[in-house]
Structure formats: structure tokens, C-alpha cells
Amino acid sequence: MDPYFNRAIRYINSRILALCKVYDMGFIQHGGFLHYNGDLNEKYFSPSEWKLWKPLHPSHDGVRALERNIKRHLDA
């Protein structure tokens, strides 16, 4: 993944987390969607026919992982 894109996502997530704290709202971290090197975990994203575009829509496995994570958060 492009390092600039990765930094931008981290920045946006940090700002959203800060806003959630200000407004006393929950924020769910979704681990496993990126590899340690910052590349997308392709298991959780739909394949794309576009050559220069990384897929951003979750696959069936990705939707199930999001669902499990949200349920864990709500049950806590």
C-alpha cells in the first residue's frame, strides 16, 4: 500500500477516534484488515477487475469479520 495513503488513513482514524471521545461515542477498531506492512489483507476485500485500483469493498469473509467485531463490541 502507498505509505502516504496509509498515513492518511491513520490520521483520519485518529481524528475520528478523538471526535468519538469528545461526543462520548464508541469507536470500533477493526484489526486484521491490513497486514503488518500496511498492505490490504486480500482475504477481506473483494477482487477488482481494475488494474491500478486496490479493492476497498469487503468480501464475504470481510463482512463476516466486521460483523463479528461489531457484535463483540456491542456485547461488551
Secondary structure as GFF3:
##gff-version 3
##sequence-region A 1 76
A	DSSP	alpha_helix	3	22	.	.	.	ID=ss1
A	DSSP	three_ten_helix	42	44	.	.	.	ID=ss2
A	DSSP	alpha_helix	60	75	.	.	.	ID=ss3
###
